[in-house]
Amino acid sequence: MITPTQTRKPLKVSPNTKRHDLFIIQKSEQELKNFLVEREFDEDGIDDYLEQLTTKEWRRLMSLFRGDIPMSFTFDAAFQNFTSHCPAWLDISKRTFLFDTYGAHEQMKVLRVQTTDICSAHADVVLVHLEKCIRAGPTCTLLMPDLTALLCRIYSKEGFKQKFINEYVNGKHRLSAVNFLRSVYGITSDQMDTIQLNVPTSPDMAKRLLKDNLLLRAKLSQHPALLSFELGADFHTEGIFSYDGTPSCQVERDQGKKPVYHAMVLIGMRNAGTKYFYLCMNFWRTKFFVELSDEYLARCNGKISTLHVDIPLDELLYFENVPRFNGLSVETAVEMEGAKEDDEEEDDEEEDDEGDDLYY
């Protein structure tokens, strides 16, 4: 029996799990080893490295090795499924929905499954893609890059490849959504507007929250936004698509637990009378859309960021600003730019996710 002062030692991944996961993605163990050799792992030490991985570490490695995966449903089908749980979104008079304004932009209806723990990078790639589609017009033919390939390429400078894999697999690689925008796309803080939501604990705070909501509603009719917030255990509950009231992260925070953060793309709002609900693309296969009330997000220390509308389109082009990323060579950036044509298969949770699964 484990006493309160003891910690359970993480279990090593079983050979059966390895065989099963490789079979599912139709890859061989030798292909995985080649993948690691290409990323500066010592060929003689790979067998021992794979032998020592825990189940969670193995799944993180698989997410990088596998890359993005195709979706088995359409955007409209996912939204229809969501409205079956949250029918209030069918009332057009009460909602602000980005795709009501840009209905002709079929390619904007992004479908991706989040395959890595770096949800901040995932949300940023989608945010910039939507913004580019809006700027370029309804006839644009913009391709979204394979996020996992993008991550690997960003950290592909000689001497950094193995370090990135190790940090990511060990759950130590963390990059906030705003920092990813700054590092990869070169977007500076003065090119973004950020709102820190406040809990309406007084009449004045309630007025401030309402003011923020009205400002956001005007923006969301034309542009997407980036949402980051503290993630609690309640967010992983299956079959729950609407969140209101006191979040579990607030309780967990009061218990002294270290906050875990999540990022999503905000594409709509609806007026529920005394409060607003935000519509987010979450990209989990079983929870693609969710709605969260303004008070719920405020209690989760929610932050909402939007890009300035006067940012030139050429500054939003994929990889245009990547050479500014610390540790990335210009030569690598050119290779990344030339590889865009290969990124046609468009389709995090955080480290402490108890429901972490390779195939969510």
N, C-alpha and C positions, 0 to 999 in steps of 0.2 A: 504494500500500500504506500502511496506517495503522501508524505506529510505536507502540511502547508508551507514549510520552509524549503521543500524540495521542488525542483522543476523537472518536467518530463523531457527527456532527451529526444530530440527529433529523430524520427525513424528514417533510415536510409531507404531510398527508392528500391522497390523490389524488381528483380529481373522480369517478372511477368508484366509489371506496369510499363517498363521500358519497351518490351516487345509489343505490347498492346498499342502504346502511343505511336511508335514508329510505324506500325502496321496501318493505323488510322490515317496517317498523313502520307502513306505510301512512300516512305523513305527507309533506307537501310542504316544499320549502325555504322557501316563504313562511310556512308555519305555524311553522317553526323561527325565522324572523326575528321573527315576532310574539311568540313566546315570549321572545325576548331583549329586545324593546322593552318588554314588560310588566315586565321585570326591570331597567329603567333603563339599558339600553344605548342609545347614540346611534344613531338609525336610519341616519344617513348613514355611520356607521363600521362597520356590521355586516358588509358585504361584505368589507371589508379584514380584520376580525377573523376571520371564517371562513376566509379565504384563508391566514392565517398559522398556523392550528392544525396541530400535529403529529398523527399518527395516534392516539397515546395520548390526547392532549388531546381530540380529536374524539370518541373513544369514551366518555370521561368525560362530555362534554357530552351525548352521545346517551343515556347512562344516566339523566341528569336529565330530559331532554326526553321520553323514552319513558315513564318511570315503571315501576311494578311490572308484571310480566307474569304471565299465568296459567300454571299448571303443566299438563303433559300426562300426569301420572300421579298416583296416590293415595299417601297416606302409607303404607298397608299394602303397596302394590306396591314403594315405595322401600325399605321395611324388608325385604321379602322378597328383593329384589335384593341388599341388603347382607348378609343372612344366607347367601346363596349363596356369598359370598366369605369370610364369617366365621361358619361354622356353629355355633361354640361358643355363640353367643347364643340358639340354639334350646333350650339346656338351662336350663329355668326354675329348677331347683334351684340353679344357680350364679350367677344374675343378679339384679340389682335394677333394675327397669325401671319408670319413672314410670307408664307407661300400663297396666301390669299392675294397678296400684292404682286408676287412674281410667279403666277401660275404657269406661265409659258416656259419657265426655266426647268424643264424636266430633269436636266442633268444636275440641277441644284439639290434635288431630293436625294441627299447622300445616304448611301447604305454601306455601313462598315461594321464589322464586329471588332470590338476592342480585344486585341490579342496580347497586349503587353500590360505590365503594371504601370507604365508611364502614361497615365490618363491625361496628364497635362499636355504632353506632346500630341496625343491623339486629338484632343479637343482643339488645340491650336491649328493643326493641319486642316481640320474641317472648317473652323471659323474663317481662315484665310481663303479657303476654296470657295465658300459661299460668298464672301466679300468680292472675290475676283469675278465670279459669275455675274453678280449684280452690276459691277462696274463695266464688264465687257459687253453686256447685252444678251438678249435671248437667243442669238444665233451662235454664241461662243461654243467652242468645242474644247474645253479645258479638261485635262486629265488630272485626277488626284494621284499623288504618288503613293506607292506602297509604303505605309508608315514604318513597318519593321525594317524594310530595306533602307529607308531614309535614315533611321536611327543608326543602323550598322555603318552606313556610308559616312555619316557625320563623324563617327568615331573611328574612321578608317585610317587615320594618319599612322605612319610607322611608329611603333612603340606604344600606341594607345589602344590597339585593337583588343588585346587580351585584358587590359585593365578595365575596359568598358564591360566586356562579357562577365568578368569576375564580379565587378561591383553590382551589375544588374542581377546576376544569378543569386548573389548573396543578399539581395534586397537592400543594398546600400546606395543605389543610384536614385537620387531624387532631384527633380528639376521642376520648379513651380511653373505654372502655365504662363504667367507674365514674363518670367525669365526666359522661357523657351521662345516666346515671341521676340524678345529683345535679342537673344543670342543667334537664333537661326534666321529670322526674317529682318533683323536690324531695326525693328520698330522700337522707338524710344518712348520713355514714359510720357513725354509731352505730346506724343501722337495718340495717346489713349485717354479716355475718361473712365475713372473708376469710382464706383459708389459702394461705400461700406454700409450695409443695411443695419439699421438700429432697431432694437426691440422697443415697441411702443409702450413703455412703462409709465408714461405721463402724457397729458394732452399735447404738450409741445412736441414730444417724440413721435406721437401718432401723426401729427401734422407733417412732420419732417418725412416720415415714411410714406405718407400719401403723396407728398411733393416728389419724392424720388420715384414712386410708381408712375406718376403722370409723365415724368420726364422719360422714363424707360419705355412706357407705352408708345410715345411718339417715335422713339428711335427704333423700336422693334417692328414697327410697320414698314420699315425700309431696310433695316440692317440686323444681322445676328449679333449676339453678345456672348461673352465668355463668362461662365459662372464657376467660381471656386468656393468650397465650403468644407466644414468639418464633417466627416462621414462617421455615422454611428452604426451600431449593429442592426438597428431597425431598417436601414436602407437595403439590407441584403435579404430581407424577408420575401419569400416567393409570393407572387400574387398580389402584392401591394404596389399600387401605381400612383397613389395620392398621399401626400404627406402634409400634416398640419399639427398644430399643438406643440407639445414639448418633445423635442427630439432626444433620442437616447444618447447622442453625443454630449448633450448638456449634462445628463446624469453621469456619464462616464468621465467627463471633465471634472465634475465635482468630486468624483472618487479618486482623482489624481492620475487618471490614465492619460498617456501621451496622445495628443490629437493626431488623427489620420485625415488626410485631405483628399478631395475628389474634385474633378473638373468635368463640366459638361457644356454643351452649346445651347444657349437660350434662344428660342425662336418664336415665342409667343407669350401672351398674358391673357387672363380672363378676369372680369370683374365679378366677384362673388358677394357684392353688397358691402359688407364690412371689411373685406380684405381682398387682396389680389392673389391669384395663383399663377405661377410661372410654368411654362411648358418647355421642357428640356429634352434634347436628344442625348440619350445616355449610352447607346451603342452596345449594351449588353444584350445578348441574343434573347434572353427571356424577359428583358425589361428595357426595350428600345426607347420608349417614351415614358416620362414620369412628369407629374406636376407637384410643385412644392409651394406652400403658402408663403407670403412675405414674412410673416412672423416666425414660421418654422425656420426659414433661411436666416433670418436675423439672429435667432438663437443658435444657429450653426456658424455664426461669424461669416455669413455669406458676403462675398464681394462680386460685383458685376462690372465687367470692363467692356468698353466698346471702342472700336477704332475710329479715329477722326475721318470724316468723310472727305477731307481735302488731301488725304494721302494719295499721291499719284499712283496710277495703276501699275506703272513699271516697277514701283517699289514693293508691290505685292506679288510680283512674279516669283514662281517657285525657284528657290536657290539663288535668286539674284543677290541676296545679301549674305549668303552662307559664308563667303570667305572671311567675314568679320567674326565668325565663330572661333573662339579660342581653341587652338589645337588642330584646326582644319587647314590643310594646304589649298592653295588656289588650284593646283592640278587636280586634287580630289573633287573640288567644286565643279570643275569642267567635266569630269567624268560623270558626276551626278546629273549635271544638266543634260549630257548626252544620253543618259539612261532613262530619261522621262518616258520615252516611247515604250519602254518595257513595262511600265507601271499600269497596265490596263486592268489588272485584277484588283478592283477597289474593294475591295470587297470582291481602371486599372485598378482593376481593383487594387487596393493598397496592400502593403505587406501583412497587415494584421487581419486580413479578410479570412474569416473562418470557413467561408463557403468557396474559397478559391478552387477553381476547377479549370482544367485545360480546355474543356469544351463547353463553356457556358453560352 
